């Protein structure tokens, strides 16, 4: 419609023959008055005789005028047609060039968005690969914590076999820390799996958009190569009809922009998650190694304490054994002293008994009698003191024997604890993984 309006508003081409109106000529219609004519009203309007000369000229002039008018109209129409054909040719050429230019601009826009999508797809793919590597590190780190947990639980089980009083809760237990780290690693792995899924979903969305743009680019590129001499062109009358679902340039650009925005957002989230995983792996590996060193130090300190306690117990046992030997000699000495007091007591008592048989006035309380009585009393006091000291010595010896047994038992307990901590636990802990393995590296 726009092309027709342009054509109508333009000035017509100049004519070769100027248009001029012929003078109108009045003709008098003659009535037939011959012998064979009828002048009645009933025959008015019906030709019943030959034409008159004026009528013949009138007819010729009418034919001339009609022929001139027809030629003039045909010539004018011919010139207008030529002008219209030239104008439509120029308009078609301009329209085709403008359409080709617009298709070229569309190709540039499509290529730009296609390049952005391809770049984002490649970056998202590379980011997903990096996140997969971090996820693999997390899985390796989680697997690496199995050995420390096994060592910790084995140490706990071994140390449960310690005997009283060494069965104490000291500062060499680390299983709770390892369980907490394992829980953290498992949660981080789940978060990485979800982020990888989101990355792949947005990558697929961008790939679909990129694929559509590649197809559209190929179609527009094919259209940009079409010209009037192309053999592939043909009529498609219904192709000018627009689909209701067709997008506008604004919605078309916004669709790709939104896809790129969401993909970049997930890519940044994935990069942040990778940094978080690095921090988690670094912190957990350092925590485990620090805890391992602290536990090893506590084991070493505990072994030193046990060794020192056992050394002191052995020293006390040695002294106790020496005291037991001395006390046994003391008991034997006391017993011999008691036995040695029996003979003088017998002598004194025998003398008193014999002197009690003196006759009559000879049974006198003389000095000898008083001295013998005093001697018996002193000997009895001595025996009583010796027997009391013997009882004390025997009780002391009994106590020393009990102490010896207690010391020997305690030494055995310390030896068992040292064997568990040094030979069992510390030997097993020598296989503790390194920081690199705990950080997820092979």
Helices and strands as residue ranges (DSSP letters): H 2-9, G 41-43, H 53-159, H 175-224, G 237-240, H 249-355, G 360-362, H 367-418, I 419-426, H 427-429, H 435-438
